[in-house]
Amino acid sequence: MKFQQGYSQSQQQTQKLAMTQKLQQAIQMLQFNTEELRDYVETASLENPLFEVVAPKMRSDLMMMNDHSKNDYIGQIADQHESLFEYLINQIHLNYRETFLRKLMLGLAEYVDSNGYLQIDEETFKKEYQATDIQLLDALTLLQQLDPPGIGARNLQECLMLQTERDDYAPNLAYLLLEEAFDKIANRRFEQLAKEYQLTMPQIQEIIDYIRSLNPFPGAGFGESIPDFIIPDLTLVRSKDGSLHVLSNKRGQLKLNFQENYFNRLQQQADEETKEYLKEKLQQFEWLKRTIGQRKDTILEVGKLIVAHQEHFFLDKKGSLKPLMLKEIAQEAGVHESTVSRAVNGKYIETDFGVFELRSFFVNKVNDEDTSADEVKQLIRTMVDAENKNKPLSDQKIADLLKEKEQKVSRRTVAKYREALGIPSSSKRKRFD
C-alpha cells in the first residue's frame, strides 16, 4: 500500500470584531457616569493642548433651579458607595407614592442602625408622628420588605425570619422553627426539636445549616459615604396633552472647546514633525467629541425605550413597574445587552416626582408571565380588601382568582406575597361580627 499525502488550498470568509484600543475606550466611556466621564475627558485634555473642557456647574445650576422650581434637586444624591440609609431612602422613594405611610417609612429608616436593626421606642415614635398602632405596623412591614433581606428587624429572631420567608429555597419548616422554637435552636436542643416536629436528625441538621448561612447583620455591608450632587443624564417632560418626552439633560453635558486660533498659529509656523503632532491631536479631539455624542445618543435612545415600556408608572400615581428585561431594550435598540447594561448603570432620569437610576426600571417577570411582582401584590391587596370578612379568601382561592385574570401564580407564591404585604392568613382575617 502506498502512502499518499495530498495538499489543497481553500478560502474561507469569516466576520470578526476587532477590539481596537479606540473601541475599548468608547465602550468604557459609555459605562462611565457623569463624574467619571468628566474626569476621563479632563485627563485627556491635559495631554492635548488643542481643546479645553467646560464641565457642568453642578452647585450653581442646582441652586438656580431651587430658586425657580418646586423640585428639590439638591436632595438628589449619587448612590456610589451608598450608605445603608441612602439605599433605603432611594428604595422608598422609588416604590411608594407620597402618602402618610411613606412618611412613616422614611421616619423609621432614620432609626435603622449600621447593622440593619431597627432601634426605636415605638410609643415615642407613634406620638411624634401621631400614628396609630396599625399605621406603624403597616409602615414597619413595608420597610422590612426592602433590600437587603432582614432589614428593619427588631431582633435577631425577626431578622432571620425575614430572610427565610423571602427565600424560595429555604428548607421546609425552617421559618416555623425560627418562629416557634428559636430559643431551642439557640440552645442547641436539636433532639428535642426532632421529636416535637417529627423530623429526623439529618433534616434538623439541614435546617440548622441553612440558618447558619443567613446574615445576622444585613446592613453591615454598607459603608458610610459623603453625599455627592448628581446631575441626571435625562429629563422627562410631560406635555399639556399628557404625552411624555425624554430629553438629554443639557446641564449635565460636557463641552469641548477647540482652540482654533492656537491650532492655526502653530500650524503656520510648525515644521513637519510638529504638523504631524498637531494632526494626531486633532484626530484625538474629533474622536473624543464624536464618541461623547454617541454616548449621549445611546443613553437617550435607551431612556426613551424604557419610558415607553414603563409609561404606566410615569403617568399613573398608583402605577407599578411592568416586567422589563435588558434583552428587550437591546433588541429594540439594535444593540447588545451589554451595551444597554452600560447605558443604564449610574445613569439617571429626572422626573417631576423624583430622580431615578435607569437600571431600576428593569423588573423580572413572575413565573415567566408578562406580570411583575408589584402588579401581583396590588391584585392580592385589592382582592383581600374586597373579600367577605366572614368568609375570607384562602391562598388557594386567591391563586384561582388570579388565574382567572390570566395571572398564573402558585399558592405558595400567593402566601409569600401576602406575608410580604403584611396580610394575615385567612383564618386570622376571619371576623364573626
Phi, psi and omega in degrees: 000130180266138177270125180238134179240121182250152178238143178215157179244140177219154181240129182233134181253124179233157179246127185219135179274121179270119180276082178289167180298320180293323178294318177298320179293322179296319177297318180296320181293327177294325181285336181298144166277182186300316182292318180294322178296317180299315180297319181296314183290322178295323176296319178296326181291334178293335181260359182228107183284359186273353178210159174232156184257131173252102183277154177296139179274094189298306188291314182295320179297317182292321179296317180297319181292328178291334178284335187239009183219153178277346183283142179264084184286331180294333180288349180274126184234155179285153182253022172291131180053047183299143170281165179299318180300314179298319181297318179292316181299317180298319179294320181295315180294327182285322190261346185228138179284170183286099178224173178295327179296319178295323178300319178295319179299317178297323177293318179296323181300332180290342182257009175274122184280180186295340178270353178101004182266147180274115180252095188209146169267107188298322180295317178295320180296318180297321179292319181297320183258001181053050183252150176275171178300318181295317180297317178295319180296318178298315180296319179294319179298317179292321178299321183285354174274348183288167174270152356285155179304137181098354184291145177080008179290152181262351176199175183296319180302312180295324179299315181290325178294319179298321179289322182292319183291342179264001183254111179293342184258011178294143179299151177301139178075001180298315180294318182298317179293321177296324183284318189258338187225037183298319181296322180291324176295316180296327181266010174058039177271064189288321180294322178295320178297316181299321181289316183292324184255010176053051178243156174276162179296323175299324178293319176298318180297320178299318180293317180295318178298321179295314180300321179293337180279348180286160184265112180284349180230074187298340181263358187290342181281355181259139178252154176291142182225158176271119182301137176246148174282143176235150172245119183300151178282331184231157176231133178261122182245133179256122180283170180298330180277002177093353180287153183255140179226132179257127182235151172290139181277107184296332181294338183260004185269138176282145176244131178253112180267116180281130181275077187294317180298317179297317180297313181295320181295316180291322183294326180288330186255355189275156172274182185298321181295319179290322178297322178294322178296316179295322179297317180296316182289328177293318178297321178297317179297313182296320178295317182297316180295319180293319181293321177297320178295319178294322177299313180299316181295321180294313179297320179296315180297315179296319179298319179298318181293321178297313180298322179297320180287324185256029184303323181300322180295321183278337184264327185254128181298334178257014183292150178243164180283138177274156175300134181208131181245155178302321185293332178295314179293322180298317180295318181290327180275347181072034180230176179280155179303323181296329177293317178296319180300316179292328184283344183251338181284121179076011178249139188237152175238135182263126178238177179281000177229021175144174178245129185232147174283139185299326183293340182289349182269003177265118185232134180288155178280160175263119179052040178061018176263164182279053183217140177265161178300325180298319180293317180296319179298319179296322178295318179298316179299318180296317180296317181293321180296328184264000185287162172282114185292342175280342179216071185295157183285133173281166179299322180292322179294320177297319178298321179294319179294323177295323179297323178296333177269015179064032174246098184277098181232135181286163178300321181295322178293321177300315180299320180296313181291324178298315179294323178296330178278355181077023180266124180295168177292167184299324181295326180276345178271347185291137178238154183243008180273000000 
